[in-house]
Amino acid sequence: MTEADKKFFEDARDLFLTTGWANFKAELEVAINQIHVANCEDEKAFWMAKGRFDILSQLLGYENAVQAAEESHEEEDDASDL
């Protein structure tokens, strides 16, 4: 893993430990729960709701994605040490 990668993951871990990050995730969950595709009047409203859901879900999953990427990098490093 490069020094830049190590710094990125360290900074991300610091971010995920903050109250601000926890508050942001809570707001994302509220926003996701307010999306109701059954209430969409037409196809355009449906696709807008789906897009909003996809974006909010991606943001909410950012922490898990970064953690998975870090674990993958660590596994690659461990494998290259053999």
Summary of the structure (lengths in Angstrom):
residues: 82
radius of gyration: 17.6
end to end distance: 14.9
largest distance: 58.6
contacts: 176
relative contact order: 0.13
helix: 85%
strand: 0%
